[in-house]
Amino acid sequence: MPVGIEIFNTNGTIQISSNTPNWCFIQKIILNNNFANHELTIYGNSPLVFINTQSNILIYPSYKDGTMHKFKIFRALYNSNNLSAILYVFDRLSNPSHNVGFEIYGSDGSSCYSGDNKPLKLNYIFNIPELGSDEFQHSHNFSVSSGNWAAMCATPRYETRYILDNINNAEYVLGDCLNISNTNININCMALYEAYTNSYYQPYGGQLLVADVTGL
């Protein structure tokens, strides 16, 4: 029979497991109103970046070298109100910082949970539908109970498109943007830079992860 410990939340999602390492809160980054598109560097083991914003913002991993992880951050060219954003960074910690308190270890001796840390509280996992060929933009809403949420796409959709014609050579970026309120997560796949709307692309679905960031 299976051995170990598993702790579930009220939505049936595993929060703590001796078979799975726990991701813990390590950093909060605040991006002010009208922030510029840029690349962010985070050092860690396997950092996950959740975002809370009421603008349409895309963040996706762009480069990794050892413990150095780079993430690109774009603000949508359309339907963006240029408000601030808060990034919540979670990571798998190698070892607990103390030897007292509640600790859970995996069969290989690695730390799966430590009472010293604030674990990632994943409350919702939504499937992003495959919507077929959309012109320029699609939008989908996911309802959540009232709370303080941050979200990330498990596999962010991102690509660069080039338009070549007799009049204009244009480059623009397409990707999944997030807009988050206390009761709704909105995801857009839309142009983020140098919009050229007379083009088609194929959204292919994925997963949207929603975490409770109350108190972080």
C-alpha angles and dihedrals in degrees: 000000000000116000133201135056132294127182121194131196124226091272091059094252117140109245100174128020134166086216095056130049115240123236113223135197112264108158146011119208122192119205112198127224115293093014116177124248106264148148120262124207120211125178118213147094104278108341121195119200119209120188134211114193143130092214124081103261134167124204123177138162111261108171142010131192115168107301093349114099124181125202126189119218123200133179116215116254091217130049093008120134093194094237125155126274134209120214119203113199121203126182142178106257117217098215137358115262094229137033098227133078132036112339131171122195132191124235089265091057095253120137113259097171137004128189087218091072139061106241126217105265103208107191104166137030114187129186112231106221125238101242102186122224109352126180111240100317146022130187133197132182128212117196119220133177116265110285148106106289140180124184144193137185111243089216108020112213110228136156141155118233127200122202116199120184140136093274109036142014106209135178124196140165127235123197149133112285124194130216114181134192130170092267105025141046114203122194123193129185101206148138112285103181134028097354118222105176102189094086140093133218138175118245109206108191129239138167131299116207120202122194133190107238098177110147096011 
